[in-house]
Amino acid sequence: MLITSGFNVQLEQAINALKPFEIPMKNPKTPPELECLGFRLSDFSVEFKKGYLEIGQNFRKVDKPRDPEVCRVFIEAMRKGPETMLDAADKVMKNPN
């Protein structure tokens, strides 16, 4: 108990000794599926502060996606997703073994 308490005090002092800093990331790669939904990643930031980590993300509006074929497949998969899941659940319920 005493060892754990001493370790916690030392760990807290080490964390408090660290200065907050930022790691800005400009123009991260955007998955084409996000562009199908109408937005693109514009910047990403990771901030280490005393005792916690903060992650931030900004977006830009996209008028036209760069790959319409990916969008067609993505939107079709989104539409059929619930139906496919229900079909798979029915098969499991009919044949549980």
C-alpha positions as CSV (number, residue, x, y, z in Angstrom):
1,M,0.0,0.0,0.0
2,L,2.8,2.4,0.9
3,I,4.7,1.5,-2.2
4,T,1.7,2.1,-4.4
5,S,1.0,5.5,-2.8
6,G,4.7,6.5,-3.2
7,F,4.6,5.4,-6.9
8,N,1.4,7.4,-7.5
9,V,2.9,10.6,-6.0
10,Q,6.0,10.2,-8.2
11,L,3.9,9.6,-11.3
12,E,1.8,12.6,-10.6
13,Q,4.9,14.8,-10.2
14,A,6.3,13.5,-13.5
15,I,3.0,14.3,-15.3
16,N,2.9,17.8,-13.7
17,A,6.5,18.4,-14.8
18,L,5.5,17.9,-18.5
19,K,4.7,21.1,-20.3
20,P,1.6,21.1,-22.6
21,F,2.4,20.9,-26.3
22,E,0.6,20.6,-29.6
23,I,1.3,18.5,-32.7
24,P,-0.5,20.2,-35.6
25,M,-1.2,18.1,-38.7
26,K,-2.2,20.1,-41.7
27,N,-4.0,18.5,-44.7
28,P,-4.4,14.9,-43.5
29,K,-5.4,12.3,-46.1
30,T,-9.2,12.0,-46.4
31,P,-10.8,8.7,-47.1
32,P,-12.9,8.9,-50.3
33,E,-16.0,7.7,-48.4
34,L,-16.0,10.8,-46.3
35,E,-16.1,12.9,-49.4
36,C,-19.3,11.0,-50.4
37,L,-20.9,12.3,-47.3
38,G,-20.0,15.9,-48.3
39,F,-16.9,16.8,-46.2
40,R,-13.1,16.5,-46.2
41,L,-10.7,16.6,-43.3
42,S,-8.9,20.0,-43.2
43,D,-6.7,19.7,-40.2
44,F,-6.0,17.5,-37.2
45,S,-4.5,18.4,-33.8
46,V,-3.3,16.4,-30.8
47,E,-2.7,18.3,-27.6
48,F,-1.1,16.7,-24.5
49,K,-2.1,18.7,-21.4
50,K,-1.7,17.9,-17.7
51,G,-3.3,14.6,-17.2
52,Y,-5.2,14.2,-20.4
53,L,-5.1,14.1,-24.2
54,E,-7.2,16.3,-26.4
55,I,-7.8,15.4,-30.1
56,G,-9.4,17.9,-32.5
57,Q,-10.5,17.7,-36.1
58,N,-11.8,20.3,-38.6
59,F,-13.7,19.6,-41.8
60,R,-14.3,21.4,-45.1
61,K,-17.4,21.1,-47.3
62,V,-17.0,19.2,-50.5
63,D,-19.2,20.0,-53.5
64,K,-18.1,17.1,-55.7
65,P,-16.3,13.9,-54.5
66,R,-13.1,12.9,-56.3
67,D,-14.2,9.4,-57.1
68,P,-17.9,9.0,-58.0
69,E,-17.6,5.2,-58.4
70,V,-16.4,4.8,-54.8
71,C,-19.4,6.9,-53.7
72,R,-21.8,4.7,-55.7
73,V,-20.5,1.5,-54.1
74,F,-20.3,3.1,-50.6
75,I,-23.9,4.5,-50.7
76,E,-25.2,1.1,-52.0
77,A,-23.4,-0.7,-49.2
78,M,-24.9,1.7,-46.6
79,R,-28.4,1.1,-48.0
80,K,-28.1,-2.7,-48.0
81,G,-26.3,-2.9,-44.7
82,P,-29.3,-3.3,-42.4
83,E,-31.0,-5.7,-44.8
84,T,-27.8,-7.8,-45.0
85,M,-27.5,-7.8,-41.2
86,L,-31.1,-9.0,-40.7
87,D,-30.6,-11.8,-43.3
88,A,-27.5,-13.0,-41.5
89,A,-29.3,-12.9,-38.1
90,D,-32.2,-14.9,-39.6
91,K,-29.8,-17.6,-40.9
92,V,-28.2,-17.9,-37.4
93,M,-31.6,-18.1,-35.7
94,K,-32.8,-20.9,-38.1
95,N,-29.6,-22.9,-37.8
96,P,-27.9,-22.1,-34.5
97,N,-25.4,-25.0,-34.9
